[in-house]
Amino acid sequence: MRALQPGAGPIRAGIYLSAEAGNVLWGRLPCGADDPVLEVEPGAEVTVDTISHEGLLEDQGRDPRAFFARHGVPPEAVLADAVALAASEYPRDADTDGPHVVTGPIAVRGARPGDLLKVTVLEALPRVPYGIVSSRHGRGALPGEFPEGRETVSIFAALDGGTITMARSAGAEESVRFPAAPFPGIVGVAAAGTERPHSVPPGLFGGNLDIRLLVAGASVYLPVQVPGALAYVGDPHFAQGDGEVALTAVEASLRLTLRFELVRADAAAAAFGHVVGPLVETEEYLVPTGLDVDLREAMKKAVRAAIALLEARYGMDRAHALAYLSAATDFDISQVVDRVTGVHARIRKADFA
């Protein structure tokens, strides 16, 4: 496949937002003091380019063309917007800011605190046929153990259709293959206040949730924190396992088409109860979440969110809700590597048909 350079190739929606200068933040997430780069009506569909941070970071040389050339990628297959960002004087502090590039913020007219912003992923197109899985010191599920040398380890992965191929070891011809399932790791709304949050830890505003269920067809409901919501998206992946134990999954740039809808506070309460944090919905599941620096506390919060959802949506009392969750619902670890850990429950909607 050819790289989907800015403005080129398939653009599904009538509104397009590039990831070029002025439309992105690098290392921080939007806050209430930020101006939107785009304003849309509720129900609008927008095609949004996203950039992976892999190949842009200082420990990789901050030169995507040179970095990917070492993996056999020709210059024309490297994204021009990624090259321009890495070469720019963007005021990112590698010691205090995060690695992620987010596109936005996008204001949704009429959104106000108390509402939910429903963001549906309509399409997730790879912009390049390759990605990177990285492991860095002090991070990941096994900090201090991996990487086993002193340097950052960046493992190259190739995309061919719906299959990802990765070498089994350094220099080996044998490979391992697994399915691609592209999704945005970061989907969020602006945090209240005047300070931009760090891009790594997720929060009640969403952000770096790393919930791999957010593939095309899935939606996330986000509690609006500021007027206009100020939505954003980033941290694109080709695939991820629950936990994301190395620190990253297959990080790779995507062209996303998203639909932005508003659920007013009264309708949200009737449908979902009091939604404190992000709530994901797929064709099969309702997916309440729990977030905390302590994984045990994240689990408790996910269980409480699931009980509240079952009470509001299906009229279950708390004792029966807990019993049902114990008998029929999987609680998965979203990720353990983003400072704030995540747990999400998969409640089958068919059980209540």
JOKATA-V638278 format. One record per residue. RES is the residue in three letters. PSI is psi as a letter, one per 30 degrees, with the letter a starting at -180 (* if undefined). D_CENTER is the distance of its C-alpha to the mean C-alpha in Angstrom with 2 decimals. Layout:
res/psi/d_center
RES/PSI/D_CENTER
RES/PSI/D_CENTER
//
This chain:
res/psi/d_center
MET/l/23.69
ARG/k/23.90
ALA/k/21.14
LEU/i/19.77
GLN/l/20.99
PRO/k/20.46
GLY/f/22.21
ALA/l/23.46
GLY/a/23.07
PRO/k/21.86
ILE/j/20.46
ARG/e/20.27
ALA/l/20.31
GLY/f/23.16
ILE/k/21.01
TYR/k/19.22
LEU/j/17.26
SER/l/17.36
ALA/g/15.54
GLU/l/19.01
ALA/k/20.59
GLY/f/20.52
ASN/g/17.31
VAL/l/14.88
LEU/k/14.52
TRP/j/14.33
GLY/f/13.80
ARG/l/13.81
LEU/l/12.20
PRO/l/14.57
CYS/l/17.31
GLY/f/20.13
ALA/f/22.33
ASP/k/20.29
ASP/k/21.61
PRO/k/19.55
VAL/f/19.49
LEU/k/19.77
GLU/k/21.17
VAL/l/21.16
GLU/l/22.94
PRO/k/21.44
GLY/f/20.89
ALA/k/20.15
GLU/k/18.19
VAL/k/16.66
THR/k/15.75
VAL/k/13.36
ASP/k/13.35
THR/l/10.61
ILE/k/11.82
SER/k/10.97
HIS/f/12.66
GLU/k/14.61
GLY/f/18.18
LEU/f/18.00
LEU/l/18.42
GLU/e/21.87
ASP/f/22.35
GLN/g/21.87
GLY/f/24.36
ARG/h/22.22
ASP/i/23.66
PRO/e/21.41
ARG/e/24.52
ALA/e/26.41
PHE/e/23.64
PHE/f/22.92
ALA/e/26.68
ARG/f/27.22
HIS/g/25.32
GLY/g/27.43
VAL/k/25.21
PRO/l/27.51
PRO/e/26.95
GLU/f/26.51
ALA/g/23.48
VAL/k/21.59
LEU/k/19.74
ALA/e/21.97
ASP/e/19.35
ALA/e/17.94
VAL/e/21.59
ALA/e/22.49
LEU/e/19.81
ALA/e/20.82
ALA/f/24.44
SER/l/24.22
GLU/h/25.29
TYR/k/22.02
PRO/i/22.72
ARG/k/20.15
ASP/j/21.67
ALA/f/20.48
ASP/f/22.01
THR/f/20.50
ASP/l/17.26
GLY/l/13.91
PRO/f/13.05
HIS/k/9.94
VAL/k/10.81
VAL/k/9.55
THR/k/11.59
GLY/a/13.54
PRO/l/14.60
ILE/k/15.85
ALA/k/18.56
VAL/j/19.41
ARG/k/23.17
GLY/f/24.55
ALA/k/21.50
ARG/l/22.81
PRO/k/22.09
GLY/f/22.65
ASP/l/21.04
LEU/k/17.79
LEU/k/15.58
LYS/j/14.62
VAL/j/11.90
THR/k/12.60
VAL/j/11.14
LEU/e/14.58
GLU/k/14.15
ALA/j/11.99
LEU/k/14.57
PRO/k/14.59
ARG/f/16.07
VAL/l/17.75
PRO/h/19.17
TYR/l/18.01
GLY/l/15.38
ILE/k/15.69
VAL/k/15.25
SER/l/16.41
SER/k/18.26
ARG/l/19.53
HIS/k/22.27
GLY/g/21.80
ARG/l/18.26
GLY/a/16.89
ALA/f/18.58
LEU/i/21.96
PRO/k/22.39
GLY/f/25.89
GLU/e/26.20
PHE/k/23.70
PRO/l/23.95
GLU/f/27.65
GLY/a/28.80
ARG/f/28.37
GLU/l/25.99
THR/k/22.29
VAL/k/21.91
SER/j/19.79
ILE/k/20.17
PHE/k/20.22
ALA/k/19.08
ALA/k/20.48
LEU/k/19.37
ASP/j/22.30
GLY/b/21.71
GLY/g/19.58
THR/k/20.43
ILE/k/19.14
THR/k/22.02
MET/k/22.16
ALA/k/25.45
ARG/f/26.72
SER/l/28.03
ALA/k/28.83
GLY/f/31.32
ALA/k/31.52
GLU/f/31.99
GLU/k/30.70
SER/l/27.09
VAL/k/24.67
ARG/k/22.93
PHE/l/20.11
PRO/k/18.32
ALA/k/15.36
ALA/i/12.67
PRO/k/10.20
PHE/l/6.78
PRO/k/3.68
GLY/f/1.52
ILE/k/2.57
VAL/k/5.14
GLY/l/8.41
VAL/l/12.13
ALA/k/14.50
ALA/k/16.11
ALA/l/19.86
GLY/a/22.21
THR/g/22.71
GLU/k/20.68
ARG/k/17.26
PRO/l/15.11
HIS/k/14.17
SER/f/10.64
VAL/e/10.49
PRO/k/11.39
PRO/l/9.57
GLY/a/12.26
LEU/f/13.90
PHE/f/12.34
GLY/b/8.79
GLY/b/6.80
ASN/i/5.26
LEU/e/5.63
ASP/h/4.95
ILE/j/6.95
ARG/f/8.20
LEU/f/10.23
LEU/h/8.00
VAL/l/10.10
ALA/k/12.65
GLY/f/14.74
ALA/l/12.47
SER/l/12.00
VAL/k/10.59
TYR/k/13.36
LEU/k/12.94
PRO/j/16.20
VAL/k/17.34
GLN/f/18.46
VAL/l/20.31
PRO/k/22.27
GLY/f/20.40
ALA/e/17.03
LEU/i/15.73
ALA/l/12.30
TYR/l/9.83
VAL/k/6.79
GLY/a/5.89
ASP/h/5.24
PRO/k/6.28
HIS/l/7.80
PHE/f/11.14
ALA/l/11.33
GLN/k/10.74
GLY/k/13.26
ASP/k/12.97
GLY/e/13.61
GLU/h/12.24
VAL/f/15.70
ALA/f/16.33
LEU/e/13.78
THR/l/11.53
ALA/a/11.22
VAL/j/12.21
GLU/k/10.53
ALA/k/11.69
SER/k/11.64
LEU/l/11.15
ARG/j/13.05
LEU/k/11.44
THR/k/13.86
LEU/k/12.92
ARG/k/15.49
PHE/j/15.80
GLU/l/18.29
LEU/k/19.91
VAL/j/21.15
ARG/l/23.98
ALA/e/24.54
ASP/e/27.47
ALA/e/25.89
ALA/e/22.74
ALA/e/25.13
ALA/e/27.14
ALA/e/24.31
PHE/f/22.19
GLY/a/24.27
HIS/j/23.22
VAL/j/19.42
VAL/e/18.62
GLY/a/14.87
PRO/k/11.96
LEU/k/13.39
VAL/k/12.04
GLU/k/14.70
THR/l/15.39
GLU/e/18.84
GLU/e/19.95
TYR/l/18.30
LEU/k/17.70
VAL/i/15.11
PRO/l/15.78
THR/l/14.04
GLY/k/15.60
LEU/k/14.53
ASP/l/17.13
VAL/f/18.17
ASP/k/20.52
LEU/e/19.18
ARG/e/22.31
GLU/e/21.68
ALA/e/18.10
MET/e/19.86
LYS/e/22.49
LYS/e/20.17
ALA/e/18.46
VAL/e/22.04
ARG/e/23.21
ALA/e/20.46
ALA/e/21.36
ILE/e/25.03
ALA/e/24.68
LEU/e/22.89
LEU/e/25.69
GLU/e/28.32
ALA/e/27.25
ARG/e/26.36
TYR/g/28.91
GLY/g/31.57
MET/k/31.46
ASP/l/33.12
ARG/e/31.37
ALA/e/33.49
HIS/e/32.92
ALA/e/29.18
LEU/e/28.98
ALA/e/31.27
TYR/e/29.25
LEU/e/25.98
SER/e/27.95
ALA/f/29.50
ALA/f/26.90
THR/k/23.27
ASP/k/21.02
PHE/j/18.99
ASP/k/16.31
ILE/j/14.81
SER/e/11.02
GLN/l/11.30
VAL/g/14.30
VAL/g/13.49
ASP/h/11.71
ARG/e/15.05
VAL/j/14.12
THR/l/13.88
GLY/k/12.48
VAL/k/14.52
HIS/k/14.17
ALA/k/17.24
ARG/j/17.90
ILE/j/20.81
ARG/k/22.55
LYS/e/23.54
ALA/f/26.50
ASP/f/28.11
PHE/g/28.88
ALA/*/30.06
//
